[in-house]
Amino acid sequence: MKTQRITKSIIVASVILLIGGTIAFAQGGWGGRGYDGDTKGPGYGCPGRGDCPGWGNRAGVSDLTDEEAAQIDAARENFFAETKDLRTQMRNLRTDLRDEMTKEAPDEATVLELQKRTLRHQSRFRSKTSATSIGNA
């Protein structure tokens, strides 16, 4: 009888703590205002501004003029357009490699070939990033 009462008390206390914790973090937890407030909780940029270093589309470029920022944005868009096919190929190779590796009896030659092709694509991608200002930032 006494152990049942203790067990019930522990369960009730656990449920209360779980509900209380859920409510606290839904309200922003750690001092934030949650996901509906103007600061969007911790880790979501600066309150009321979108130009904080390290956050958002203009991460670390808040001291640039609008023209300089536009040049960086144009270079970024150009880089993404130029590497779209390469990124798609790399994603497909990773999928093929994962599919081969999850087989019950993966073919070692196929796995090695897919790994080599993936590394070649990654190398080409890295050379493109180092050739742009995006890779040097």
ABEGO torsion letter per residue (X at the ends): XAAAAAAAAAAAAAAAAAAAAAAAAAAGEGGBAEAABAAGEBGAEBBGBAABBGBEAABGAAABBAAAAAAAAAAAAAAAAAAAAAAAAAAAAAAAAAAAAABABBBAAAAAAAAAAAAAAAAAAAAAAAABAAAAX
